[in-house]
């Protein structure tokens, strides 16, 4: 950690913390370091911050271990992730939706464990109504509380996959419960929370990723028998994404839209058993079928053994958790029959092919070895479009994952013929 306050990139940290801690705080000391290595999180710069504060009238010192999420400094990345909109969405999530999750659980007598990190404050810029480089989201540093991120390249084993599905189903059920039980409040919250961030830059990047994936697949001998089906399916995905989404009610919910290994953190006890999980990164939320989160999560994040042997079990497990949570929230579960769920799974699966294939370029990218424990005061300011996704045609693990996805989609009948 750097003790340098002069180079600290966040202005008016005290007013940010005052959002949750009150105006009677005084910052005594700040240490910080860059948290994310290049290639691990393009959508934002992440800082780990240790802040020593006092609060009157007692004036006893308290240390806060925080993570600060800042907008990327690259103009291209700011545009690609539509940061003015995505930051506003995420602040809205923590300020409103996450709080309603807790209220619903308490009102229903459920286990009121929080699905997300504790929120300490957020802003769009120094002027509250205008986005600028001082946009910040402050969260608890989960690593300091014993949470870890699992291996993105090799994926989650059966136990971690089950636990993640349990948390995902609970999040989807909570949103549906809020929608059905408190419709006016729900509508007020989701007006800005569930809008899409896609723009021309995003569309071009997605199209470039699709073209790159097609080239890589065409050069894989074992994939050639499926290429016609893959092309038809990928084109269908693109066509459907451009149409207005119609979700059959009451199944619609807030989906995370980027639910994979790097966006969840697990906590284990001394015996290595999982005792909790937190979901992070709520910039891409939209309104859709919860099953879409589930399918992308399983394909992108469950390890090969789990996918080969437990896929149908995991699909059924999600439904079991989902119905259990709806029932606990006093929602009429007769409106959510298993037959309809299975139909939705088959409908949504093919629509996730493009995301599953494209994100393989990100998830299976080689790890960086950059040391982040050193002092960093200069951020990358000029990342170019062609610097994001490097050529991985010689990456064996990446190609194995592509082959696994295609084989699985073919086996499940999720490719167009």
C-alpha positions in Angstrom: 0.0 0.0 0.0 1.2 3.5 -0.7 0.8 6.0 2.2 0.9 8.9 -0.3 -2.2 11.0 0.1 -0.9 13.6 -2.4 -1.2 11.1 -5.3 -4.4 9.5 -4.1 -6.7 9.7 -7.2 -10.1 10.2 -5.3 -11.0 13.7 -4.4 -13.4 14.4 -1.4 -13.3 10.9 -0.1 -14.9 12.1 3.2 -18.1 13.3 1.5 -18.3 9.9 -0.2 -18.0 8.0 3.1 -20.5 10.4 4.7 -23.2 8.9 2.6 -23.3 5.8 4.8 -21.2 6.8 7.9 -22.6 10.3 8.5 -21.0 13.7 8.5 -19.2 13.3 11.8 -16.3 11.4 10.3 -12.7 12.6 9.9 -10.1 10.9 7.7 -6.8 10.4 9.5 -4.8 8.3 7.0 -5.2 6.7 3.6 -3.2 4.0 2.0 -4.0 2.6 -1.5 -2.8 0.5 -4.4 -4.1 -0.6 -7.8 -6.1 -3.8 -7.4 -6.8 -5.1 -10.8 -4.1 -6.3 -13.2 -4.4 -5.2 -16.9 -6.7 -7.7 -18.7 -8.6 -8.6 -15.6 -11.1 -5.8 -15.6 -11.4 -3.5 -18.6 -14.6 -1.8 -17.5 -13.1 0.0 -14.5 -9.9 0.7 -12.5 -10.1 -0.9 -9.1 -8.2 0.4 -6.0 -7.7 -1.3 -2.7 -7.9 1.4 0.0 -7.2 1.3 3.7 -8.7 4.4 5.5 -8.3 5.3 9.1 -11.2 7.4 10.3 -12.6 8.8 13.5 -16.2 9.6 14.3 -17.3 12.1 16.9 -18.2 12.3 19.7 -16.0 9.3 20.7 -13.2 10.0 18.2 -12.0 6.4 18.4 -10.0 5.3 15.3 -11.6 2.8 12.9 -9.9 1.2 9.9 -12.0 0.7 6.8 -10.8 -1.8 4.2 -12.4 -0.7 0.9 -12.4 -1.2 -2.8 -13.0 1.8 -5.0 -14.3 1.3 -8.5 -13.3 4.1 -10.9 -14.1 4.6 -14.6 -11.4 3.6 -17.0 -9.1 6.4 -18.1 -9.0 5.2 -21.7 -11.4 7.2 -23.9 -12.1 4.1 -25.9 -13.0 2.0 -22.9 -15.2 4.8 -21.5 -17.2 4.6 -24.7 -17.1 0.9 -25.0 -18.6 0.4 -21.5 -20.8 3.5 -21.8 -19.4 4.4 -18.4 -21.7 7.4 -17.7 -24.7 5.0 -17.9 -23.1 1.9 -16.4 -21.8 3.7 -13.3 -25.2 5.2 -12.8 -26.8 1.8 -13.0 -24.5 0.3 -10.5 -24.9 3.1 -8.0 -28.6 2.7 -8.4 -28.4 -1.0 -7.7 -26.5 -0.6 -4.4 -28.5 2.5 -3.3 -31.9 0.9 -4.0 -32.2 -2.7 -5.2 -29.7 -4.2 -2.7 -31.4 -2.5 0.2 -34.8 -3.9 -0.9 -33.3 -7.4 -1.0 -32.5 -7.1 2.7 -35.9 -5.7 3.5 -37.8 -8.4 1.7 -35.8 -11.1 3.4 -36.4 -9.6 6.9 -40.2 -9.1 6.2 -40.5 -12.7 5.0 -38.5 -14.2 7.8 -35.8 -15.5 5.5 -32.1 -15.8 6.2 -31.2 -12.1 5.7 -27.6 -12.8 4.4 -26.5 -10.1 2.0 -25.8 -11.3 -1.6 -23.5 -8.3 -2.4 -20.7 -6.4 -0.7 -21.5 -3.6 1.7 -21.9 -0.3 0.0 -20.1 2.8 1.4 -21.0 5.4 -1.2 -21.1 6.3 -4.8 -21.2 9.3 -7.2 -21.1 10.1 -10.9 -18.7 13.0 -10.4 -17.8 15.9 -8.3 -20.9 17.5 -9.6 -23.6 15.0 -8.5 -25.6 15.3 -11.8 -22.6 15.2 -14.2 -20.3 12.2 -15.0 -16.6 12.8 -14.8 -13.3 11.1 -13.9 -14.2 11.4 -10.3 -17.0 8.9 -10.6 -16.6 6.3 -7.8 -18.3 3.3 -6.2 -17.0 2.4 -2.7 -17.5 -1.1 -1.4 -16.1 -3.3 1.4 -12.9 -5.1 0.5 -14.2 -8.7 0.5 -10.6 -10.1 0.4 -9.9 -8.5 3.8 -12.9 -10.5 5.2 -11.7 -13.8 3.8 -13.4 -13.9 0.4 -11.5 -15.1 -2.7 -12.1 -15.4 -6.4 -11.8 -18.9 -7.8 -9.8 -19.9 -10.9 -11.4 -18.4 -14.0 -9.4 -20.5 -16.4 -10.2 -24.0 -15.0 -13.6 -23.1 -13.5 -15.7 -24.1 -10.5 -16.1 -27.6 -9.1 -19.5 -29.1 -8.3 -19.7 -27.7 -4.8 -18.8 -24.1 -5.8 -21.2 -24.4 -8.8 -24.0 -25.5 -6.6 -23.4 -22.6 -4.1 -23.3 -20.0 -6.9 -26.6 -21.3 -8.4 -28.2 -21.0 -5.0 -27.2 -17.4 -4.7 -28.2 -16.6 -8.3 -31.6 -18.2 -7.9 -32.1 -16.2 -4.7 -31.3 -12.9 -6.4 -33.7 -13.6 -9.3 -36.5 -14.6 -6.8 -36.0 -11.5 -4.7 -36.4 -9.2 -7.8 -39.6 -11.1 -8.8 -40.9 -10.8 -5.3 -40.3 -7.1 -5.2 -42.0 -6.7 -8.6 -45.1 -8.6 -7.5 -45.4 -7.4 -3.9 -44.3 -3.8 -4.3 -44.9 -2.9 -8.0 -44.8 0.9 -7.6 -41.5 0.8 -5.7 -40.1 -1.7 -8.1 -41.0 0.5 -11.1 -39.3 3.5 -9.5 -36.1 1.5 -8.9 -35.8 -0.2 -12.3 -36.4 2.9 -14.5 -32.7 3.6 -14.7 -31.3 0.3 -13.3 -32.4 -2.0 -16.1 -31.6 0.0 -19.2 -29.1 -1.4 -21.6 -25.7 0.3 -22.1 -25.1 -0.9 -25.7 -23.9 1.8 -28.1 -22.3 1.8 -31.6 -18.8 1.2 -30.1 -20.1 -1.8 -28.1 -21.9 -3.2 -31.2 -18.7 -3.0 -33.3 -16.7 -4.6 -30.6 -19.2 -7.5 -30.2 -19.2 -8.0 -34.0 -15.4 -8.0 -34.1 -15.4 -10.6 -31.3 -17.9 -12.8 -33.2 -15.8 -12.7 -36.4 -12.6 -13.6 -34.5 -14.4 -16.5 -32.8 -15.6 -17.8 -36.2 -12.1 -17.7 -37.6 -10.7 -19.6 -34.6 -13.5 -22.2 -34.9 -12.9 -22.7 -38.6 -9.3 -23.5 -38.0 -10.2 -26.2 -35.5 -10.4 -29.6 -37.3 -12.8 -31.2 -34.7 -15.2 -28.2 -35.1 -15.6 -28.3 -38.9 -18.6 -30.8 -38.9 -20.6 -28.3 -36.8 -19.6 -25.0 -38.6 -22.8 -24.6 -40.6 -24.9 -25.1 -37.5 -22.7 -22.7 -35.5 -23.0 -20.0 -38.2 -26.8 -20.3 -38.4 -27.1 -20.3 -34.6 -24.7 -17.3 -34.1 -26.6 -15.3 -36.8 -29.9 -16.2 -35.1 -28.5 -14.9 -31.8 -27.5 -11.7 -33.3 -30.9 -11.2 -35.0 -32.8 -11.9 -31.8 -30.6 -9.5 -29.8 -31.5 -6.7 -32.1 -35.2 -7.3 -31.6 -37.2 -5.9 -28.7 -37.1 -8.5 -25.9 -40.4 -9.9 -24.8 -40.3 -11.8 -21.5 -43.3 -14.0 -20.7 -44.5 -13.0 -17.2 -44.2 -13.5 -14.4 -40.8 -15.0 -15.2 -39.0 -11.7 -16.0 -36.4 -10.6 -13.5 -33.2 -8.5 -13.2 -30.4 -10.5 -14.7 -26.8 -9.8 -13.8 -25.9 -10.3 -17.5 -22.2 -11.0 -16.7 -22.4 -13.8 -14.1 -19.1 -15.7 -14.3 -16.2 -16.6 -12.0 -14.6 -13.2 -11.7 -17.9 -11.6 -10.6 -18.4 -13.8 -7.5 -16.3 -14.3 -4.4 -16.4 -17.2 -2.0 -15.7 -17.5 1.7 -14.7 -20.8 3.3 -14.4 -22.1 6.8 -11.2 -23.7 8.3 -12.2 -27.0 6.8 -12.5 -25.5 3.3 -16.3 -25.7 3.2 -18.1 -22.8 1.5 -19.9 -20.6 4.0 -20.8 -17.6 1.9 -20.6 -16.0 -1.6 -21.0 -12.4 -2.7 -21.9 -11.2 -6.2 -20.1 -8.2 -7.6 -20.2 -5.9 -10.7 -23.7 -4.7 -11.4 -23.1 -2.6 -14.5 -24.8 -4.7 -17.1 -28.1 -5.6 -15.5 -31.2 -5.9 -17.8 -34.7 -7.3 -17.6 -34.9 -10.8 -19.0 -35.3 -14.5 -18.1 -33.1 -15.5 -15.1 -32.3 -18.7 -17.0 -30.0 -16.6 -19.3 -27.8 -15.9 -16.3 -27.8 -19.5 -15.4 -26.9 -20.9 -18.8 -24.0 -18.4 -19.3 -22.7 -19.1 -15.8 -22.7 -22.9 -16.3 -21.1 -22.8 -19.7 -18.5 -20.1 -18.8 -17.7 -21.0 -15.2 -18.4 -24.7 -14.3 -15.3 -26.9 -14.8 -15.3 -29.5 -17.5 -16.1 -32.4 -15.2 -19.2 -30.6 -13.8 -20.3 -29.7 -17.3 -19.8 -33.2 -18.7 -21.5 -35.0 -15.8 -23.8 -32.5 -13.9 -25.3 -30.1 -16.4 -28.9 -31.4 -16.2 -28.7 -31.7 -12.5 -27.5 -28.1 -12.2 -30.4 -26.8 -14.4 -32.9 -28.6 -12.2 -31.1 -27.4 -9.0 -31.5 -23.8 -10.0 -35.3 -24.4 -10.4 -35.5 -26.1 -7.0 -33.7 -23.2 -5.2 -35.7 -20.6 -7.2 -39.1 -22.1 -6.2 -38.0 -22.6 -2.6 -37.1 -18.9 -2.4 -40.3 -17.7 -4.0 -42.3 -19.8 -1.6 -40.3 -18.3 1.4 -41.1 -14.9 0.0 -44.8 -15.7 0.0 -45.1 -15.7 -3.8 -47.7 -18.0 -5.5 -45.4 -20.7 -7.0 -48.2 -22.2 -9.1 -47.4 -19.5 -11.6 -43.9 -21.0 -12.1 -44.5 -24.6 -13.2 -41.5 -26.9 -14.0 -42.8 -27.6 -17.5 -42.7 -23.9 -18.4 -39.2 -23.6 -16.8 -37.9 -26.4 -19.1 -39.5 -24.7 -22.1 -37.7 -21.4 -21.2 -34.4 -23.2 -20.8 -34.6 -24.6 -24.3 -35.7 -21.2 -25.6 -32.9 -19.3 -23.9 -30.0 -21.7 -24.4 -29.4 -21.0 -28.1 -29.6 -17.3 -27.4 -26.6 -17.5 -25.1 -24.3 -19.2 -27.7 -22.7 -15.9 -28.8 -22.0 -14.7 -25.3 -20.6 -18.0 -24.2 -18.2 -18.2 -27.2 -17.2 -14.6 -27.2 -16.4 -14.4 -23.5 -14.1 -17.4 -23.8 -11.6 -14.9 -25.3 -11.7 -13.0 -21.9 -12.1 -15.9 -19.5 -9.4 -18.1 -21.0 -6.9 -15.2 -21.6 -3.5 -15.9 -20.1 -2.9 -14.5 -16.7 -0.8 -11.4 -16.2 2.3 -11.6 -14.0 2.4 -7.9 -13.2 3.2 -7.2 -9.6 0.5 -5.0 -8.2 2.0 -4.5 -4.7 4.2 -1.7 -6.0 3.2 1.9 -5.9 1.1 2.9 -9.0 0.2 6.5 -9.7 -0.2 6.5 -13.5 -3.1 4.6 -15.1 -3.2 3.4 -18.7 -4.9 6.3 -20.6 -4.8 5.2 -24.2 -5.8 1.6 -24.7 -6.8 1.0 -28.3 -9.5 -1.2 -29.7 -7.1 -3.7 -31.1 -5.3 -4.0 -27.7 -8.2 -5.6 -25.9 -8.4 -9.1 -27.2 -5.0 -10.6 -28.2 -4.6 -13.4 -30.7 -5.2 -16.7 -28.8 -5.0 -19.1 -31.8 -2.0 -20.8 -30.0 -3.7 -21.0 -26.6 -4.5 -24.7 -26.1 -6.8 -24.1 -23.1 -8.8 -21.5 -25.0 -9.3 -23.8 -28.0 -10.2 -26.7 -25.7 -12.9 -24.5 -24.1 -14.3 -23.6 -27.5 -14.5 -27.2 -28.4 -16.2 -28.1 -25.2 -18.9 -25.4 -25.7 -19.6 -26.5 -29.3 -19.8 -30.2 -28.3 -22.1 -29.4 -25.4 -24.5 -27.2 -27.4 -24.6 -29.9 -30.1 -25.3 -32.7 -27.6 -28.1 -30.7 -25.9 -29.7 -29.8 -29.3 -29.0 -26.1 -28.7 -27.6 -25.5 -32.2 -29.8 -24.7 -35.2 -29.8 -27.3 -37.9 
